[in-house]
Amino acid sequence: MLKLWGRTNSTNVKKALWCLEELQIPYTRVDAGGAFGVVDETHYIAKNPNKLVPCLEDGELVLWESNAIVRYLAAQYGQGSLWESHPAQRAQADKWMDWVTATLAAPFRPVFWNIVRTAPEQRDMASVQASLDACGKLLAIPDQALATQPYLSGESLGMGDIPLGCYAYAWFEMPIERPDLPHLRRWYEQLQRRPGYQTAVVTPLT
């Protein structure tokens, strides 16, 4: 059985969890990272020398990096569903996965850490506002793409929807002012109706 190391309040762990739930693959999860520790222990460092979560074990395979885990699970277990067999279509999904990591994650982090994980009196609201403005402009890009297709991956949910879908939960549920991005919201509301998303992503923001 597959084993996933990581805590459920980690956005990166949620990516892997949601993928597992969508594919209905039996797995076990071990709390690690954050308050749970474990990542500094010798046995874990042997699996992931970065001391981060998630980390996936599938038989003899040990894999870290959340997007790599999602790609592996989709390719290995999601043929005909999350994994697109046509290279050009698969590249369309790939670009959104990389865009979230390379472009959105950095400006998103100050918003999340200040609003969710910092006491109100200690928040850097100037940083929050600057990051909100940046995120709003960036999220207009997938909003525009979703004006012409139901999912970022195309006509159906695919691996390209998973990273941004995990960020979207925090974006829409944090007590912040957001620009009106109707296509992004419609997409988010579609995700909320999926059992796998409800199980893996819609958990308390902590």
C-alpha positions as CSV (number, residue, x, y, z in Angstrom):
1,M,0.0,0.0,0.0
2,L,1.2,3.5,-0.8
3,K,2.4,5.6,2.2
4,L,2.3,9.4,2.2
5,W,4.3,11.4,4.8
6,G,2.9,14.8,5.6
7,R,0.4,16.9,7.7
8,T,-3.0,17.6,6.4
9,N,-2.8,21.4,6.8
10,S,0.1,21.7,4.3
11,T,-0.9,22.9,0.8
12,N,1.7,20.8,-0.8
13,V,0.6,17.7,1.1
14,K,-3.0,18.4,0.0
15,K,-2.0,18.2,-3.6
16,A,-0.9,14.6,-3.1
17,L,-3.8,13.7,-0.9
18,W,-6.3,15.1,-3.4
19,C,-4.7,13.2,-6.2
20,L,-4.9,9.9,-4.2
21,E,-8.5,10.6,-3.3
22,E,-9.5,11.4,-6.9
23,L,-7.8,8.2,-8.1
24,Q,-9.3,6.2,-5.2
25,I,-6.0,4.6,-4.4
26,P,-5.6,2.8,-1.0
27,Y,-2.9,4.6,1.0
28,T,-1.8,5.3,4.5
29,R,-0.7,8.7,5.7
30,V,1.8,9.4,8.5
31,D,1.8,12.8,10.2
32,A,5.1,14.6,9.6
33,G,6.3,18.2,9.4
34,G,5.4,21.2,11.4
35,A,4.2,20.4,14.9
36,F,4.6,16.7,14.2
37,G,8.3,16.8,13.7
38,V,9.7,13.6,12.1
39,V,11.3,15.3,9.2
40,D,14.5,15.8,11.2
41,E,14.8,12.2,12.1
42,T,17.4,10.1,10.5
43,H,15.0,7.6,8.9
44,Y,13.1,10.4,7.3
45,I,16.1,12.3,6.0
46,A,17.2,9.1,4.3
47,K,13.9,9.3,2.3
48,N,13.9,13.0,1.8
49,P,17.1,14.9,2.5
50,N,15.2,18.2,2.1
51,K,13.5,17.5,5.4
52,L,10.2,18.6,3.9
53,V,6.7,17.1,3.2
54,P,5.2,15.4,1.3
55,C,7.1,12.3,0.7
56,L,5.6,9.3,-1.1
57,E,6.5,5.6,-0.9
58,D,5.1,3.3,-3.5
59,G,6.9,-0.1,-3.1
60,E,10.6,0.6,-3.6
61,L,9.9,4.1,-5.1
62,V,10.5,7.0,-2.7
63,L,9.5,10.4,-4.2
64,W,9.5,13.9,-2.9
65,E,8.4,17.3,-4.5
66,S,4.6,17.6,-4.5
67,N,4.2,18.3,-8.2
68,A,6.4,15.3,-9.1
69,I,4.3,13.2,-6.8
70,V,1.1,14.3,-8.5
71,R,2.6,13.7,-12.0
72,Y,3.7,10.2,-10.9
73,L,0.4,9.2,-9.4
74,A,-1.5,10.5,-12.4
75,A,0.8,8.7,-14.9
76,Q,0.9,5.4,-12.9
77,Y,-2.7,5.2,-11.8
78,G,-4.7,7.9,-13.7
79,Q,-4.5,6.9,-17.3
80,G,-7.7,8.1,-18.9
81,S,-8.6,10.4,-16.0
82,L,-6.0,12.8,-14.4
83,W,-3.3,11.8,-16.9
84,E,-3.7,13.1,-20.5
85,S,-2.1,10.7,-23.0
86,H,-1.6,13.3,-25.8
87,P,1.6,15.2,-25.2
88,A,0.3,18.6,-26.3
89,Q,-2.7,18.3,-23.9
90,R,-0.6,17.1,-21.1
91,A,1.7,20.0,-21.6
92,Q,-1.2,22.4,-21.1
93,A,-1.8,20.8,-17.7
94,D,1.9,20.8,-16.9
95,K,2.3,24.5,-17.5
96,W,-0.3,25.3,-14.8
97,M,1.4,23.1,-12.3
98,D,4.7,24.9,-12.9
99,W,3.0,28.3,-13.0
100,V,1.6,27.8,-9.5
101,T,5.0,26.8,-8.1
102,A,7.2,29.3,-10.0
103,T,4.9,32.3,-10.1
104,L,2.0,32.3,-7.6
105,A,3.4,30.6,-4.5
106,A,5.9,33.3,-3.5
107,P,3.4,36.3,-3.4
108,F,0.7,34.0,-2.0
109,R,2.8,33.0,1.0
110,P,2.8,36.4,2.9
111,V,-1.0,36.5,2.7
112,F,-1.5,33.0,4.1
113,W,1.1,33.3,6.8
114,N,-0.1,36.7,8.0
115,I,-3.9,36.0,7.8
116,V,-3.9,32.3,8.9
117,R,-0.8,31.8,11.0
118,T,0.0,35.1,12.6
119,A,-1.9,36.8,15.5
120,P,-3.8,39.9,14.3
121,E,-1.6,42.3,16.4
122,Q,1.6,40.9,14.8
123,R,0.5,40.9,11.1
124,D,2.4,42.9,8.5
125,M,-0.6,44.3,6.8
126,A,1.5,46.3,4.3
127,S,3.0,43.0,3.1
128,V,-0.5,41.5,3.0
129,Q,-1.9,44.2,0.8
130,A,1.1,44.2,-1.6
131,S,0.8,40.4,-1.9
132,L,-3.0,40.6,-2.3
133,D,-2.6,43.0,-5.2
134,A,0.0,40.8,-6.8
135,C,-2.0,37.6,-6.4
136,G,-5.1,39.3,-7.7
137,K,-3.3,40.3,-10.9
138,L,-1.8,36.8,-11.3
139,L,-5.1,35.0,-10.7
140,A,-6.6,37.0,-13.5
141,I,-4.5,34.8,-15.8
142,P,-6.2,31.4,-15.0
143,D,-9.5,33.3,-14.7
144,Q,-9.1,34.3,-18.4
145,A,-8.2,30.7,-19.4
146,L,-11.3,29.3,-17.5
147,A,-13.5,31.7,-19.5
148,T,-13.2,29.3,-22.5
149,Q,-12.8,25.9,-20.8
150,P,-14.2,24.2,-17.7
151,Y,-10.9,23.1,-16.2
152,L,-7.3,24.3,-16.4
153,S,-6.5,20.8,-17.8
154,G,-9.2,21.1,-20.5
155,E,-12.6,19.6,-20.7
156,S,-12.2,17.5,-17.6
157,L,-10.4,17.7,-14.3
158,G,-6.7,16.7,-14.7
159,M,-3.4,17.0,-12.9
160,G,-3.1,20.6,-14.0
161,D,-6.0,21.6,-11.8
162,I,-4.6,20.1,-8.6
163,P,-1.9,22.6,-7.5
164,L,-4.0,25.8,-8.0
165,G,-7.1,24.0,-6.6
166,C,-5.3,23.6,-3.3
167,Y,-4.3,27.3,-3.3
168,A,-7.8,28.3,-4.3
169,Y,-9.3,26.9,-1.2
170,A,-7.3,29.3,1.0
171,W,-7.8,32.2,-1.4
172,F,-11.5,32.0,-1.4
173,E,-12.0,31.0,2.3
174,M,-9.5,33.4,4.0
175,P,-11.2,36.7,5.3
176,I,-9.6,38.9,2.7
177,E,-10.8,41.3,0.0
178,R,-10.6,39.6,-3.4
179,P,-11.1,40.9,-6.9
180,D,-14.0,39.6,-8.9
181,L,-12.8,36.7,-10.9
182,P,-16.0,35.0,-11.9
183,H,-14.5,32.1,-14.0
184,L,-12.0,31.2,-11.3
185,R,-14.9,31.2,-8.7
186,R,-17.0,29.0,-11.0
187,W,-14.1,26.6,-11.3
188,Y,-13.6,26.6,-7.5
189,E,-17.2,25.9,-6.9
190,Q,-17.0,22.9,-9.2
191,L,-14.0,21.6,-7.3
192,Q,-15.9,21.9,-4.0
193,R,-18.5,19.5,-5.2
194,R,-15.9,16.7,-5.8
195,P,-15.7,14.2,-2.9
196,G,-11.9,13.9,-3.3
197,Y,-11.6,17.7,-2.9
198,Q,-13.9,17.8,0.1
199,T,-11.8,15.0,1.8
200,A,-8.3,16.2,1.0
201,V,-8.5,20.0,0.6
202,V,-11.5,21.3,2.5
203,T,-9.9,21.1,6.0
204,P,-9.5,23.8,8.6
205,L,-7.0,26.5,7.6
206,T,-4.2,26.4,10.2
